[in-house]
Amino acid sequence: MGQRLASLAPIRLELIDDSAKHAGHAGARDGGRHYRLLIVAQAFAGQTRLGRHRLVHAALGDLLCGRIHALSIEALSPGELSPGEFSPTVSLAS
C-alpha cells in the first residue's frame, strides 16, 4: 500500500493496521483489513477534505475493492502541521 501512496510524494506517512481490533467483523472474516492512515503531502494543499480522500482512493485503486475493508484517512498539507510537529516519517505498523 505504501508504494501506491508514494505517487502522492508524502513527506510523512503512517499506516496502522487495526485489523486485530475488528476480529469477528464481517469484513475482517472475508480477508478485508482495517487501516488508519496519516499522510502529509503537498498534493493536498488547496484541496477539500473530499478532494484529498479522492486522491488517496485514486492512488490505492483496486486495493479498496478487496484487500482493504475499512480505511480511516487523515490527509494534511505540510502547512497544516503545527510548528515542531513535522518529522519526516514513514511508518507501516501493525
For each residue, the residues with C-beta under 8 A, 3 or more apart:
1: 4 5 15 35 60 63 68 92
2: 5 6 13 15 90 92
3: 6
4: 1 7 59 60 61 63
5: 1 2 8 10 13 15 37 39 56 59 60
6: 2 3 9 10
7: 4 59
8: 5 39 41 43 44 55 56 59
9: 6 41 42 43
10: 5 6 13 39 40 41 90
11: 40 41 42 78 86 88
12: 38 39 40 81 86 87 88 89 90
13: 2 5 10 37 38 39 40 89 90 91 92
14: 36 37 38 39 89 90 91 93
15: 1 2 5 35 36 37 91 92 93
16: 35 36 37 91 93 94
17: 20 33 34 35 93 94
18: 21 22 34 35 36
19: 22 23 28 33 34 35 94
20: 17 23 94
21: 18 34
22: 18 19 25 27 28 34 69 70
23: 19 20 28
24: 28 29
25: 22 28 29 34 69
26: 29 30
27: 22 30 32 34 69 70
28: 19 22 23 24 25 31 32 33 34 69
29: 24 25 26
30: 26 27 69
31: 28 66 67
32: 27 28 66 67 68 69 70
33: 17 19 28 67 68 69 70
34: 17 18 19 21 22 25 27 28 69 70 71
35: 1 15 16 17 18 19 68 70 71 72
36: 14 15 16 18 71 72 74
37: 5 13 14 15 16 56 71 72 73 74 75
38: 12 13 14 74 76
39: 5 8 10 12 13 14 44 56 73 74 75 76
40: 10 11 12 13 44 75 76 77 78 80 81
41: 8 9 10 11 44 75 77 78
42: 9 11 45 77 78
43: 8 9 47 55
44: 8 39 40 41 47 52 55 75 76 77
45: 42 77 78 79
46: 77
47: 43 44 51 52 55 77
48: 51 52
49: 52 53 75
50: 53 54
51: 47 48 54 55
52: 44 47 48 49 55 56 73 75
53: 49 50 56 57 73 75
54: 50 51 57 58
55: 8 43 44 47 51 52 58 59 75
56: 5 8 37 39 52 53 59 60 71 73 75
57: 53 54 60 61 64
58: 54 55 61
59: 4 5 7 8 55 56
60: 1 4 5 56 57 63 64 68 71
61: 4 57 58 64
62: 65 66
63: 1 4 60 66 67 68
64: 57 60 61 68 71
65: 62
66: 31 32 62 63
67: 31 32 33 63
68: 1 32 33 35 60 63 64 71
69: 22 25 27 28 30 32 33 34
70: 22 27 32 33 34 35
71: 34 35 36 37 56 60 64 68
72: 35 36 37
73: 37 39 52 53 56
74: 36 37 38 39
75: 37 39 40 41 44 49 52 53 55 56
76: 38 39 40 44 80 81
77: 40 41 42 44 45 46 47 80
78: 11 40 41 42 45 81 86
79: 45
80: 40 76 77
81: 12 40 76 78 85 86
82: 85
83:
84:
85: 81 82
86: 11 12 78 81
87: 12
88: 11 12
89: 12 13 14
90: 2 10 12 13 14
91: 13 14 15 16
92: 1 2 13 15
93: 14 15 16 17
94: 16 17 19 20
